[in-house]
């Protein structure tokens, strides 16, 4: 039995304001997707990678990953879809019969620690069909409703029961396949597509469990995030 990691790298990254897809934006000299792939491979619990590439860039991604001496697991690149959900489904179609565990990770989280990857896989192999990493929410959160120029606050959830979810998310392969098959009708439309795979599992009525996340597995969305990621890398080297 083996673990497949699907690395989603097909997004445009429009909020980052660059002229190339986010996964190819460089962090300290290397594209985000390469940082993420290296860390997944270094975990020691990932047996193969499927990377979802932006339209027309599968060859670029293949050359980038296949020639890297730090990605010492088999890598396959496939074209992604119009939404994250569709891209994950495209990657999942490349799973082999022996892949009993599937991780889904975002290239936009390039600094995921190997220990976090291992923690997720361990929990899935312990019998939890769906596992996500998460961090406690430290800010007070308000639930709002549209009300003209200023939104109306309609509630304050108890933040002690809230978690900010990260990736990689881990699944028993059969469960993830079933979740994507059931939610396939939502995959093409941005406003209907699931923002994470755990949501598709939840829609089946199946349980999702959480393990501790890690602050360094933050998502790159803005230029400030890139700056912070560079600082983290420099601290690690130092």
SULNOR-V800153 format. One record per pair of residues at least 12 apart in sequence whose C-alpha atoms are under 10 Angstrom apart, sorted by the first residue. I is the first residue (numbers start at 1). J is the second residue. D is the distance in Angstrom with one decimal. If there is no record, write none. Layout:
i->I j->J d->D
i->I j->J d->D
//
This chain:
i->1 j->47 d->9.6
i->1 j->97 d->8.9
i->1 j->98 d->5.2
i->1 j->99 d->5.9
i->1 j->100 d->5.8
i->1 j->101 d->8.0
i->2 j->45 d->8.5
i->2 j->46 d->7.6
i->2 j->47 d->6.0
i->2 j->48 d->8.3
i->2 j->96 d->9.1
i->2 j->97 d->9.3
i->2 j->98 d->5.9
i->2 j->99 d->4.7
i->2 j->100 d->5.9
i->2 j->101 d->6.6
i->2 j->102 d->8.7
i->3 j->45 d->6.9
i->3 j->46 d->5.2
i->3 j->47 d->5.4
i->3 j->48 d->6.9
i->3 j->49 d->8.9
i->3 j->95 d->9.5
i->3 j->96 d->9.9
i->3 j->98 d->8.4
i->3 j->99 d->5.4
i->3 j->100 d->6.4
i->3 j->101 d->4.7
i->3 j->102 d->5.7
i->3 j->103 d->7.4
i->3 j->121 d->8.1
i->3 j->170 d->9.5
i->3 j->171 d->9.8
i->3 j->172 d->9.5
i->3 j->173 d->9.2
i->4 j->45 d->9.2
i->4 j->46 d->6.1
i->4 j->47 d->6.0
i->4 j->48 d->5.1
i->4 j->49 d->5.9
i->4 j->50 d->7.4
i->4 j->74 d->9.9
i->4 j->75 d->10.0
i->4 j->91 d->9.9
i->4 j->92 d->9.0
i->4 j->94 d->9.5
i->4 j->95 d->7.0
i->4 j->96 d->8.6
i->4 j->98 d->9.4
i->4 j->99 d->6.0
i->4 j->100 d->8.1
i->4 j->101 d->6.4
i->4 j->102 d->4.9
i->4 j->103 d->6.2
i->4 j->104 d->8.7
i->4 j->170 d->9.7
i->4 j->173 d->9.1
i->5 j->37 d->9.2
i->5 j->40 d->7.7
i->5 j->41 d->9.2
i->5 j->45 d->9.7
i->5 j->46 d->6.5
i->5 j->47 d->7.9
i->5 j->48 d->6.4
i->5 j->49 d->4.9
i->5 j->50 d->6.3
i->5 j->51 d->8.3
i->5 j->75 d->9.7
i->5 j->91 d->9.1
i->5 j->92 d->9.3
i->5 j->95 d->9.3
i->5 j->99 d->9.6
i->5 j->101 d->8.5
i->5 j->102 d->5.7
i->5 j->103 d->4.5
i->5 j->104 d->5.8
i->5 j->105 d->7.1
i->5 j->168 d->8.5
i->5 j->169 d->9.6
i->5 j->170 d->8.8
i->6 j->37 d->9.8
i->6 j->48 d->8.7
i->6 j->49 d->5.9
i->6 j->50 d->4.8
i->6 j->51 d->5.9
i->6 j->52 d->7.5
i->6 j->75 d->9.9
i->6 j->76 d->9.6
i->6 j->77 d->9.7
i->6 j->87 d->9.3
i->6 j->88 d->7.0
i->6 j->89 d->9.6
i->6 j->90 d->9.5
i->6 j->91 d->6.0
i->6 j->92 d->7.2
i->6 j->94 d->9.4
i->6 j->95 d->9.1
i->6 j->102 d->7.2
i->6 j->103 d->6.0
i->6 j->104 d->4.8
i->6 j->105 d->6.2
i->6 j->106 d->8.4
i->6 j->107 d->9.8
i->6 j->168 d->9.1
i->6 j->169 d->10.0
i->7 j->33 d->8.0
i->7 j->36 d->8.0
i->7 j->37 d->7.4
i->7 j->40 d->9.1
i->7 j->49 d->7.0
i->7 j->50 d->6.1
i->7 j->51 d->4.7
i->7 j->52 d->6.4
i->7 j->53 d->9.1
i->7 j->77 d->9.4
i->7 j->87 d->9.5
i->7 j->88 d->8.3
i->7 j->91 d->8.2
i->7 j->103 d->8.3
i->7 j->104 d->6.1
i->7 j->105 d->5.0
i->7 j->106 d->5.7
i->7 j->107 d->6.1
i->7 j->108 d->9.6
i->7 j->168 d->8.9
i->8 j->23 d->8.7
i->8 j->33 d->8.6
i->8 j->36 d->10.0
i->8 j->50 d->8.4
i->8 j->51 d->6.0
i->8 j->52 d->5.1
i->8 j->53 d->7.4
i->8 j->54 d->9.5
i->8 j->80 d->7.9
i->8 j->84 d->7.4
i->8 j->85 d->9.6
i->8 j->87 d->6.8
i->8 j->88 d->6.8
i->8 j->90 d->10.0
i->8 j->91 d->8.3
i->8 j->104 d->7.4
i->8 j->105 d->6.2
i->8 j->106 d->5.0
i->8 j->107 d->5.8
i->8 j->108 d->8.4
i->9 j->21 d->8.2
i->9 j->22 d->7.7
i->9 j->23 d->5.4
i->9 j->24 d->8.4
i->9 j->32 d->8.9
i->9 j->33 d->6.6
i->9 j->36 d->9.9
i->9 j->51 d->6.6
i->9 j->52 d->5.3
i->9 j->53 d->5.4
i->9 j->54 d->6.9
i->9 j->61 d->9.2
i->9 j->77 d->9.9
i->9 j->79 d->9.4
i->9 j->80 d->7.8
i->9 j->84 d->9.0
i->9 j->87 d->8.6
i->9 j->88 d->9.9
i->9 j->105 d->9.1
i->9 j->106 d->6.7
i->9 j->107 d->5.4
i->9 j->108 d->7.6
i->10 j->22 d->8.3
i->10 j->23 d->7.4
i->10 j->24 d->9.8
i->10 j->51 d->8.5
i->10 j->52 d->5.6
i->10 j->53 d->4.5
i->10 j->54 d->4.0
i->10 j->55 d->7.4
i->10 j->57 d->9.0
i->10 j->58 d->9.5
i->10 j->78 d->9.5
i->10 j->79 d->7.5
i->10 j->80 d->5.4
i->10 j->81 d->7.4
i->10 j->82 d->8.5
i->10 j->83 d->8.6
i->10 j->84 d->7.8
i->10 j->87 d->7.1
i->10 j->88 d->9.8
i->10 j->106 d->9.6
i->10 j->107 d->8.9
i->11 j->23 d->7.4
i->11 j->52 d->9.1
i->11 j->53 d->8.1
i->11 j->54 d->6.6
i->11 j->55 d->9.6
i->11 j->80 d->8.4
i->11 j->81 d->9.0
i->11 j->82 d->8.5
i->11 j->83 d->7.9
i->11 j->84 d->7.4
i->11 j->87 d->9.1
i->11 j->106 d->9.6
i->11 j->107 d->9.2
i->11 j->108 d->9.1
i->12 j->24 d->9.8
i->12 j->54 d->7.5
i->12 j->55 d->9.9
i->12 j->82 d->10.0
i->13 j->25 d->9.3
i->13 j->108 d->8.9
i->13 j->220 d->9.2
i->13 j->221 d->7.4
i->13 j->222 d->9.1
i->14 j->221 d->8.9
i->14 j->222 d->9.5
i->15 j->220 d->9.9
i->15 j->221 d->6.4
i->15 j->222 d->6.5
i->15 j->223 d->9.1
i->16 j->220 d->8.3
i->16 j->221 d->5.8
i->16 j->222 d->4.9
i->16 j->223 d->6.2
i->16 j->224 d->9.4
i->16 j->225 d->9.4
i->16 j->226 d->9.3
i->17 j->221 d->9.6
i->17 j->222 d->8.0
i->17 j->223 d->8.4
i->18 j->223 d->9.6
i->20 j->54 d->9.9
i->21 j->53 d->9.3
i->21 j->54 d->7.2
i->21 j->57 d->9.6
i->22 j->54 d->9.7
i->22 j->107 d->8.3
i->22 j->108 d->7.2
i->22 j->220 d->8.6
i->22 j->221 d->8.6
i->23 j->35 d->9.6
i->23 j->36 d->9.4
i->23 j->53 d->8.7
i->23 j->54 d->9.0
i->23 j->61 d->9.5
i->23 j->106 d->9.0
i->23 j->107 d->5.9
i->23 j->108 d->6.5
i->23 j->109 d->9.6
i->23 j->110 d->9.1
i->23 j->220 d->9.7
i->24 j->53 d->9.9
i->24 j->54 d->9.9
i->24 j->60 d->9.6
i->24 j->61 d->8.6
i->24 j->64 d->9.7
i->24 j->107 d->9.3
i->24 j->108 d->9.9
i->25 j->108 d->9.7
i->25 j->226 d->9.4
i->26 j->226 d->8.9
i->27 j->110 d->8.9
i->27 j->226 d->6.8
i->27 j->227 d->8.6
i->27 j->229 d->7.6
i->27 j->230 d->6.6
i->27 j->233 d->9.2
i->28 j->226 d->9.2
i->28 j->227 d->9.6
i->28 j->229 d->9.0
i->28 j->230 d->6.4
i->28 j->231 d->9.7
i->28 j->233 d->8.2
i->28 j->234 d->9.1
i->30 j->64 d->9.9
i->31 j->64 d->9.0
i->31 j->107 d->9.3
i->31 j->110 d->9.0
i->32 j->106 d->9.8
i->32 j->107 d->6.1
i->32 j->108 d->6.6
i->32 j->109 d->7.8
i->32 j->110 d->5.5
i->32 j->111 d->8.8
i->32 j->220 d->8.9
i->32 j->226 d->9.7
i->33 j->51 d->8.8
i->33 j->53 d->9.8
i->33 j->61 d->8.6
i->33 j->64 d->9.2
i->33 j->65 d->8.6
i->33 j->106 d->8.5
i->33 j->107 d->4.9
i->33 j->108 d->7.4
i->33 j->109 d->8.7
i->33 j->110 d->6.8
i->34 j->61 d->9.1
i->34 j->64 d->7.6
i->34 j->65 d->6.7
i->34 j->68 d->8.3
i->34 j->70 d->9.3
i->34 j->71 d->8.5
i->34 j->107 d->8.1
i->34 j->110 d->7.9
i->35 j->70 d->9.7
i->35 j->71 d->9.7
i->35 j->107 d->8.0
i->35 j->108 d->9.6
i->35 j->109 d->8.8
i->35 j->110 d->5.2
i->35 j->111 d->6.8
i->35 j->112 d->8.9
i->36 j->71 d->9.9
i->36 j->105 d->8.3
i->36 j->106 d->7.9
i->36 j->107 d->5.6
i->36 j->108 d->8.0
i->36 j->109 d->6.8
i->36 j->110 d->4.2
i->36 j->111 d->6.5
i->36 j->112 d->7.0
i->36 j->113 d->9.5
i->36 j->217 d->10.0
i->37 j->49 d->7.9
i->37 j->50 d->9.8
i->37 j->51 d->8.8
i->37 j->65 d->7.9
i->37 j->68 d->9.8
i->37 j->70 d->8.7
i->37 j->71 d->6.6
i->37 j->72 d->9.7
i->37 j->73 d->9.6
i->37 j->75 d->9.3
i->37 j->105 d->9.4
i->37 j->106 d->9.9
i->37 j->107 d->7.8
i->37 j->110 d->8.0
i->37 j->111 d->9.9
i->37 j->112 d->9.8
i->38 j->65 d->9.1
i->38 j->68 d->8.6
i->38 j->69 d->9.1
i->38 j->70 d->5.8
i->38 j->71 d->5.2
i->38 j->72 d->8.4
i->38 j->73 d->9.6
i->38 j->110 d->8.9
i->38 j->111 d->9.5
i->38 j->112 d->9.8
i->38 j->114 d->9.6
i->39 j->70 d->8.8
i->39 j->71 d->8.4
i->39 j->110 d->7.8
i->39 j->111 d->7.2
i->39 j->112 d->6.6
i->39 j->113 d->6.7
i->39 j->114 d->6.0
i->39 j->115 d->9.8
i->39 j->117 d->8.7
i->40 j->71 d->8.4
i->40 j->73 d->9.5
i->40 j->103 d->9.7
i->40 j->105 d->8.8
i->40 j->110 d->9.5
i->40 j->111 d->9.7
i->40 j->112 d->7.9
i->40 j->113 d->8.3
i->40 j->114 d->6.6
i->40 j->115 d->9.9
i->40 j->116 d->9.7
i->40 j->117 d->7.0
i->40 j->118 d->9.3
i->40 j->168 d->9.1
i->41 j->70 d->7.7
i->41 j->71 d->5.7
i->41 j->72 d->6.5
i->41 j->73 d->6.4
i->41 j->74 d->9.5
i->41 j->114 d->8.4
i->41 j->117 d->9.7
i->42 j->70 d->7.8
i->42 j->71 d->7.7
i->42 j->72 d->8.2
i->42 j->73 d->9.4
i->42 j->113 d->9.1
i->42 j->114 d->6.4
i->42 j->115 d->9.7
i->42 j->117 d->9.5
i->43 j->112 d->9.9
i->43 j->113 d->8.0
i->43 j->114 d->4.3
i->43 j->115 d->6.8
i->43 j->116 d->8.5
i->43 j->117 d->6.3
i->43 j->118 d->6.3
i->43 j->119 d->9.9
i->44 j->72 d->10.0
i->44 j->73 d->9.7
i->44 j->114 d->8.0
i->44 j->115 d->9.6
i->44 j->117 d->9.0
i->44 j->118 d->7.8
i->45 j->114 d->9.0
i->45 j->115 d->10.0
i->45 j->117 d->7.7
i->45 j->118 d->6.3
i->45 j->119 d->9.8
i->45 j->120 d->9.9
i->45 j->121 d->7.3
i->45 j->122 d->9.0
i->46 j->73 d->7.8
i->46 j->74 d->9.9
i->46 j->101 d->9.4
i->46 j->102 d->9.1
i->46 j->103 d->8.5
i->46 j->117 d->8.6
i->46 j->118 d->8.8
i->46 j->121 d->8.8
i->47 j->72 d->9.2
i->47 j->73 d->6.0
i->47 j->74 d->7.4
i->47 j->75 d->9.5
i->47 j->99 d->8.8
i->48 j->71 d->9.7
i->48 j->72 d->9.0
i->48 j->73 d->5.3
i->48 j->74 d->5.0
i->48 j->75 d->6.0
i->48 j->76 d->8.2
i->48 j->95 d->9.4
i->48 j->99 d->9.2
i->48 j->102 d->9.9
i->49 j->71 d->9.4
i->49 j->73 d->7.0
i->49 j->74 d->6.2
i->49 j->75 d->4.7
i->49 j->76 d->6.3
i->49 j->77 d->8.3
i->49 j->91 d->9.3
i->49 j->94 d->9.8
i->49 j->95 d->9.5
i->49 j->102 d->9.9
i->49 j->103 d->9.4
i->50 j->74 d->8.6
i->50 j->75 d->5.8
i->50 j->76 d->4.8
i->50 j->77 d->5.6
i->50 j->78 d->7.2
i->50 j->88 d->9.6
i->50 j->90 d->9.4
i->50 j->91 d->5.9
i->50 j->92 d->8.2
i->50 j->93 d->9.8
i->50 j->94 d->7.3
i->50 j->95 d->8.3
i->50 j->104 d->9.7
i->51 j->65 d->9.3
i->51 j->75 d->7.4
i->51 j->76 d->6.3
i->51 j->77 d->4.7
i->51 j->78 d->6.2
i->51 j->79 d->8.3
i->51 j->80 d->8.5
i->51 j->87 d->9.3
i->51 j->88 d->9.3
i->51 j->90 d->9.6
i->51 j->91 d->6.9
i->51 j->105 d->9.7
i->51 j->106 d->9.8
i->51 j->107 d->9.1
i->52 j->76 d->8.8
i->52 j->77 d->5.9
i->52 j->78 d->5.0
i->52 j->79 d->5.3
i->52 j->80 d->4.7
i->52 j->81 d->8.3
i->52 j->84 d->9.5
i->52 j->86 d->10.0
i->52 j->87 d->6.2
i->52 j->88 d->7.5
i->52 j->89 d->9.7
i->52 j->90 d->7.5
i->52 j->91 d->6.3
i->52 j->92 d->10.0
i->52 j->106 d->10.0
i->52 j->107 d->9.7
i->53 j->77 d->6.7
i->53 j->78 d->6.0
i->53 j->79 d->4.8
i->53 j->80 d->5.3
i->53 j->81 d->8.8
i->53 j->87 d->8.5
i->53 j->91 d->9.8
i->54 j->78 d->8.9
i->54 j->79 d->6.1
i->54 j->80 d->5.8
i->54 j->81 d->8.0
i->54 j->82 d->9.2
i->54 j->87 d->9.4
i->55 j->78 d->9.3
i->55 j->79 d->5.9
i->55 j->80 d->6.8
i->55 j->81 d->8.1
i->55 j->82 d->9.2
i->56 j->79 d->7.6
i->56 j->80 d->9.8
i->57 j->77 d->9.5
i->57 j->78 d->9.3
i->57 j->79 d->7.8
i->57 j->80 d->9.9
i->58 j->76 d->9.5
i->58 j->77 d->6.0
i->58 j->78 d->6.2
i->58 j->79 d->6.1
i->58 j->80 d->9.0
i->59 j->77 d->8.0
i->59 j->78 d->9.2
i->59 j->79 d->9.7
i->60 j->77 d->9.6
i->61 j->76 d->9.5
i->61 j->77 d->6.9
i->61 j->78 d->9.2
i->62 j->75 d->8.0
i->62 j->76 d->7.4
i->62 j->77 d->6.0
i->62 j->78 d->9.0
i->63 j->77 d->9.8
i->65 j->77 d->9.0
i->76 j->91 d->9.1
i->76 j->94 d->8.4
i->77 j->91 d->8.4
i->77 j->94 d->9.5
i->78 j->90 d->7.3
i->78 j->91 d->6.8
i->78 j->93 d->9.8
i->78 j->94 d->8.6
i->79 j->91 d->8.4
i->81 j->187 d->8.6
i->81 j->188 d->7.8
i->82 j->187 d->8.1
i->82 j->188 d->6.1
i->82 j->189 d->7.9
i->82 j->190 d->7.8
i->82 j->193 d->9.8
i->83 j->186 d->9.6
i->83 j->187 d->6.5
i->83 j->188 d->6.3
i->83 j->189 d->7.2
i->83 j->190 d->6.1
i->83 j->191 d->9.5
i->83 j->192 d->9.6
i->83 j->193 d->6.8
i->83 j->194 d->8.7
i->83 j->195 d->9.0
i->84 j->106 d->9.4
i->84 j->187 d->8.0
i->84 j->188 d->9.2
i->84 j->190 d->8.7
i->84 j->193 d->7.6
i->84 j->194 d->7.7
i->84 j->195 d->7.1
i->84 j->196 d->8.0
i->84 j->197 d->9.3
i->85 j->180 d->8.1
i->85 j->183 d->9.0
i->85 j->184 d->8.5
i->85 j->186 d->8.3
i->85 j->187 d->5.4
i->85 j->188 d->8.0
i->85 j->189 d->9.6
i->85 j->190 d->9.1
i->85 j->192 d->9.8
i->85 j->193 d->6.0
i->85 j->194 d->6.0
i->85 j->195 d->7.1
i->85 j->196 d->7.4
i->85 j->197 d->7.4
i->85 j->200 d->9.3
i->86 j->180 d->8.9
i->86 j->184 d->8.0
i->86 j->185 d->10.0
i->86 j->186 d->8.8
i->86 j->187 d->5.1
i->86 j->188 d->6.5
i->86 j->189 d->9.3
i->86 j->190 d->9.9
i->86 j->193 d->8.1
i->86 j->194 d->9.3
i->87 j->187 d->8.8
i->87 j->188 d->9.8
i->88 j->104 d->7.5
i->88 j->105 d->9.5
i->88 j->180 d->8.7
i->88 j->187 d->9.7
i->88 j->196 d->9.6
i->88 j->197 d->8.4
i->89 j->176 d->9.3
i->89 j->177 d->8.2
i->89 j->179 d->10.0
i->89 j->180 d->6.6
i->89 j->181 d->8.6
i->89 j->184 d->8.5
i->89 j->187 d->8.6
i->89 j->197 d->9.9
i->91 j->104 d->9.3
i->92 j->104 d->9.3
i->92 j->173 d->8.7
i->92 j->176 d->8.5
i->92 j->177 d->7.4
i->92 j->180 d->9.0
i->93 j->177 d->8.7
i->95 j->173 d->8.5
i->95 j->177 d->9.8
i->96 j->173 d->9.8
i->97 j->173 d->9.3
i->97 j->174 d->10.0
i->98 j->173 d->9.6
i->99 j->172 d->8.9
i->99 j->173 d->6.9
i->99 j->174 d->9.5
i->100 j->124 d->9.8
i->100 j->125 d->9.1
i->100 j->171 d->8.5
i->100 j->172 d->5.9
i->100 j->173 d->5.2
i->100 j->174 d->7.6
i->100 j->175 d->9.9
i->101 j->121 d->7.5
i->101 j->124 d->7.3
i->101 j->125 d->7.7
i->101 j->129 d->8.9
i->101 j->130 d->9.8
i->101 j->170 d->7.0
i->101 j->171 d->5.7
i->101 j->172 d->4.8
i->101 j->173 d->5.2
i->101 j->174 d->8.7
i->101 j->175 d->9.7
i->101 j->176 d->9.3
i->102 j->121 d->8.7
i->102 j->124 d->9.3
i->102 j->130 d->9.7
i->102 j->168 d->9.6
i->102 j->169 d->8.3
i->102 j->170 d->5.8
i->102 j->171 d->5.3
i->102 j->172 d->6.3
i->102 j->173 d->5.5
i->102 j->174 d->9.3
i->102 j->175 d->9.8
i->102 j->176 d->7.9
i->102 j->177 d->9.8
i->103 j->117 d->8.7
i->103 j->120 d->8.4
i->103 j->121 d->7.8
i->103 j->124 d->9.8
i->103 j->130 d->9.8
i->103 j->131 d->9.4
i->103 j->132 d->9.8
i->103 j->167 d->8.5
i->103 j->168 d->5.9
i->103 j->169 d->5.5
i->103 j->170 d->4.4
i->103 j->171 d->6.4
i->103 j->172 d->8.9
i->103 j->173 d->8.9
i->103 j->176 d->9.8
i->104 j->132 d->9.9
i->104 j->167 d->6.9
i->104 j->168 d->5.2
i->104 j->169 d->5.3
i->104 j->170 d->6.5
i->104 j->171 d->8.4
i->104 j->196 d->9.0
i->104 j->197 d->7.9
i->104 j->198 d->10.0
i->105 j->117 d->9.5
i->105 j->166 d->8.7
i->105 j->167 d->5.1
i->105 j->168 d->4.2
i->105 j->169 d->6.6
i->105 j->170 d->8.9
i->105 j->196 d->10.0
i->106 j->166 d->8.9
i->106 j->167 d->6.5
i->106 j->168 d->7.2
i->106 j->169 d->9.5
i->106 j->219 d->8.3
i->106 j->220 d->9.8
i->107 j->167 d->9.6
i->107 j->168 d->10.0
i->107 j->219 d->8.7
i->107 j->220 d->8.8
i->108 j->167 d->9.7
i->108 j->217 d->9.3
i->108 j->218 d->8.3
i->108 j->219 d->5.4
i->108 j->220 d->5.2
i->108 j->221 d->7.5
i->109 j->166 d->8.4
i->109 j->167 d->7.5
i->109 j->168 d->9.0
i->109 j->216 d->8.6
i->109 j->217 d->5.6
i->109 j->218 d->5.7
i->109 j->219 d->4.6
i->109 j->220 d->6.2
i->109 j->221 d->9.5
i->109 j->229 d->9.6
i->110 j->216 d->9.0
i->110 j->217 d->7.2
i->110 j->218 d->8.1
i->110 j->219 d->7.8
i->110 j->220 d->8.0
i->110 j->229 d->8.5
i->111 j->214 d->9.8
i->111 j->215 d->9.6
i->111 j->216 d->6.0
i->111 j->217 d->5.4
i->111 j->218 d->7.5
i->111 j->219 d->8.9
i->111 j->220 d->9.8
i->111 j->229 d->7.5
i->111 j->230 d->9.9
i->111 j->232 d->8.5
i->111 j->233 d->8.3
i->112 j->166 d->9.4
i->112 j->167 d->8.1
i->112 j->168 d->8.3
i->112 j->213 d->9.5
i->112 j->214 d->7.7
i->112 j->215 d->8.9
i->112 j->216 d->6.3
i->112 j->217 d->4.4
i->112 j->218 d->7.8
i->112 j->219 d->9.6
i->113 j->213 d->9.6
i->113 j->214 d->7.6
i->113 j->215 d->9.5
i->113 j->216 d->7.2
i->113 j->217 d->6.9
i->115 j->213 d->9.9
i->115 j->214 d->9.2
i->116 j->133 d->7.9
i->116 j->167 d->9.1
i->116 j->168 d->8.2
i->116 j->211 d->8.8
i->116 j->212 d->8.0
i->116 j->213 d->6.7
i->116 j->214 d->7.0
i->116 j->217 d->8.7
i->117 j->133 d->9.2
i->117 j->167 d->8.6
i->117 j->168 d->6.6
i->117 j->169 d->8.8
i->117 j->170 d->8.9
i->117 j->213 d->9.6
i->118 j->168 d->9.9
i->119 j->131 d->9.6
i->119 j->132 d->9.9
i->119 j->133 d->8.6
i->119 j->170 d->9.8
i->119 j->211 d->7.3
i->119 j->212 d->8.3
i->119 j->213 d->9.1
i->120 j->132 d->7.0
i->120 j->133 d->7.1
i->120 j->167 d->9.2
i->120 j->168 d->7.4
i->120 j->169 d->7.0
i->120 j->170 d->6.0
i->120 j->171 d->9.0
i->120 j->209 d->9.9
i->120 j->210 d->8.6
i->120 j->211 d->6.9
i->120 j->212 d->9.0
i->120 j->213 d->9.3
i->121 j->168 d->9.3
i->121 j->169 d->8.8
i->121 j->170 d->6.4
i->121 j->171 d->8.4
i->121 j->172 d->9.7
i->122 j->170 d->9.4
i->123 j->170 d->8.4
i->123 j->171 d->9.5
i->123 j->209 d->8.6
i->123 j->210 d->8.9
i->123 j->211 d->7.8
i->124 j->169 d->9.7
i->124 j->170 d->6.5
i->124 j->171 d->6.3
i->124 j->172 d->6.7
i->124 j->209 d->9.2
i->125 j->170 d->9.6
i->125 j->171 d->9.1
i->125 j->172 d->8.2
i->127 j->171 d->10.0
i->127 j->172 d->8.7
i->128 j->170 d->9.2
i->128 j->171 d->7.9
i->128 j->172 d->7.9
i->128 j->207 d->8.3
i->128 j->208 d->7.6
i->128 j->209 d->6.9
i->128 j->210 d->9.6
i->129 j->170 d->7.9
i->129 j->171 d->5.3
i->129 j->172 d->5.0
i->129 j->173 d->8.5
i->129 j->174 d->9.0
i->129 j->175 d->6.8
i->129 j->176 d->8.6
i->129 j->201 d->9.3
i->129 j->206 d->8.4
i->129 j->207 d->7.7
i->129 j->208 d->7.3
i->129 j->209 d->8.2
i->130 j->169 d->7.5
i->130 j->170 d->5.8
i->130 j->171 d->4.5
i->130 j->172 d->6.7
i->130 j->173 d->9.5
i->130 j->175 d->7.9
i->130 j->176 d->8.2
i->130 j->197 d->9.1
i->130 j->198 d->6.9
i->130 j->201 d->7.5
i->130 j->202 d->9.3
i->130 j->206 d->8.4
i->130 j->207 d->7.0
i->130 j->208 d->4.9
i->130 j->209 d->6.2
i->130 j->210 d->8.5
i->131 j->167 d->9.7
i->131 j->168 d->8.9
i->131 j->169 d->5.8
i->131 j->170 d->5.1
i->131 j->171 d->6.4
i->131 j->172 d->9.2
i->131 j->198 d->7.8
i->131 j->207 d->9.0
i->131 j->208 d->5.8
i->131 j->209 d->4.8
i->131 j->210 d->5.5
i->131 j->211 d->7.1
i->132 j->165 d->6.8
i->132 j->166 d->7.0
i->132 j->167 d->6.8
i->132 j->168 d->7.0
i->132 j->169 d->4.6
i->132 j->170 d->6.4
i->132 j->171 d->8.9
i->132 j->196 d->9.8
i->132 j->197 d->9.4
i->132 j->198 d->7.3
i->132 j->208 d->7.4
i->132 j->209 d->6.4
i->132 j->210 d->4.9
i->132 j->211 d->6.3
i->132 j->212 d->8.5
i->132 j->213 d->8.3
i->133 j->163 d->9.0
i->133 j->164 d->8.5
i->133 j->165 d->5.9
i->133 j->166 d->5.5
i->133 j->167 d->6.4
i->133 j->168 d->7.2
i->133 j->169 d->6.8
i->133 j->170 d->9.0
i->133 j->209 d->8.6
i->133 j->210 d->5.5
i->133 j->211 d->4.8
i->133 j->212 d->5.4
i->133 j->213 d->4.5
i->133 j->214 d->8.0
i->133 j->217 d->9.8
i->134 j->162 d->9.2
i->134 j->163 d->5.6
i->134 j->164 d->5.3
i->134 j->165 d->4.3
i->134 j->166 d->5.6
i->134 j->167 d->8.4
i->134 j->169 d->9.8
i->134 j->210 d->6.5
i->134 j->211 d->6.4
i->134 j->212 d->5.5
i->134 j->213 d->4.4
i->134 j->214 d->7.6
i->134 j->215 d->9.4
i->134 j->217 d->10.0
i->135 j->162 d->8.5
i->135 j->163 d->5.2
i->135 j->164 d->5.2
i->135 j->165 d->6.6
i->135 j->166 d->7.9
i->135 j->210 d->9.5
i->135 j->211 d->8.8
i->135 j->212 d->6.4
i->135 j->213 d->5.3
i->135 j->214 d->7.0
i->135 j->215 d->7.7
i->136 j->159 d->7.9
i->136 j->160 d->7.2
i->136 j->161 d->8.1
i->136 j->162 d->6.3
i->136 j->163 d->4.6
i->136 j->164 d->6.3
i->136 j->165 d->9.1
i->136 j->212 d->8.9
i->136 j->213 d->8.9
i->137 j->158 d->9.9
i->137 j->159 d->6.1
i->137 j->160 d->7.4
i->137 j->161 d->8.5
i->137 j->162 d->5.9
i->137 j->163 d->5.3
i->137 j->164 d->6.0
i->137 j->165 d->9.7
i->138 j->159 d->7.3
i->138 j->160 d->8.6
i->138 j->162 d->9.1
i->138 j->163 d->9.1
i->138 j->164 d->9.5
i->139 j->159 d->7.7
i->140 j->156 d->7.6
i->140 j->157 d->8.2
i->140 j->158 d->8.3
i->140 j->159 d->6.5
i->140 j->160 d->9.8
i->141 j->155 d->8.7
i->141 j->156 d->6.0
i->141 j->157 d->6.4
i->141 j->158 d->8.1
i->141 j->159 d->6.9
i->141 j->162 d->9.2
i->142 j->154 d->7.6
i->142 j->155 d->5.9
i->142 j->156 d->4.7
i->142 j->157 d->6.7
i->142 j->158 d->9.6
i->142 j->159 d->9.7
i->143 j->155 d->5.0
i->143 j->156 d->6.0
i->143 j->157 d->7.3
i->144 j->156 d->9.0
i->163 j->210 d->9.1
i->163 j->212 d->9.7
i->163 j->213 d->9.5
i->164 j->213 d->8.8
i->165 j->196 d->9.2
i->165 j->198 d->9.8
i->165 j->210 d->8.8
i->165 j->211 d->9.9
i->165 j->212 d->9.7
i->165 j->213 d->7.8
i->165 j->218 d->9.8
i->166 j->196 d->9.4
i->166 j->212 d->9.7
i->166 j->213 d->6.8
i->166 j->214 d->8.4
i->166 j->215 d->9.5
i->166 j->217 d->7.1
i->166 j->218 d->7.4
i->166 j->219 d->8.2
i->167 j->196 d->9.1
i->167 j->213 d->8.4
i->167 j->214 d->9.9
i->167 j->217 d->7.6
i->167 j->218 d->9.0
i->167 j->219 d->9.2
i->168 j->213 d->9.6
i->168 j->217 d->9.2
i->169 j->196 d->8.6
i->169 j->197 d->7.6
i->169 j->198 d->7.5
i->169 j->210 d->9.3
i->169 j->211 d->10.0
i->170 j->197 d->9.1
i->170 j->198 d->8.8
i->170 j->208 d->9.9
i->170 j->209 d->9.8
i->171 j->197 d->9.0
i->171 j->198 d->8.7
i->171 j->201 d->9.3
i->171 j->208 d->9.3
i->175 j->200 d->9.9
i->175 j->201 d->7.5
i->175 j->204 d->9.5
i->175 j->206 d->8.9
i->176 j->197 d->7.7
i->176 j->198 d->8.7
i->176 j->200 d->8.2
i->176 j->201 d->7.1
i->177 j->201 d->9.7
i->178 j->200 d->9.2
i->178 j->201 d->8.4
i->178 j->204 d->8.7
i->179 j->197 d->8.1
i->179 j->198 d->8.9
i->179 j->199 d->9.0
i->179 j->200 d->5.4
i->179 j->201 d->5.4
i->179 j->202 d->8.6
i->179 j->203 d->7.9
i->179 j->204 d->6.7
i->179 j->206 d->9.4
i->180 j->194 d->9.8
i->180 j->197 d->8.1
i->180 j->200 d->6.8
i->180 j->201 d->8.3
i->181 j->200 d->9.6
i->182 j->200 d->8.2
i->182 j->201 d->9.4
i->182 j->203 d->8.9
i->182 j->204 d->8.0
i->183 j->199 d->9.9
i->183 j->200 d->6.6
i->183 j->201 d->9.2
i->183 j->203 d->8.4
i->183 j->204 d->9.1
i->184 j->200 d->9.7
i->216 j->228 d->9.7
i->216 j->229 d->8.1
i->216 j->232 d->7.6
i->216 j->233 d->9.8
i->217 j->229 d->9.6
//
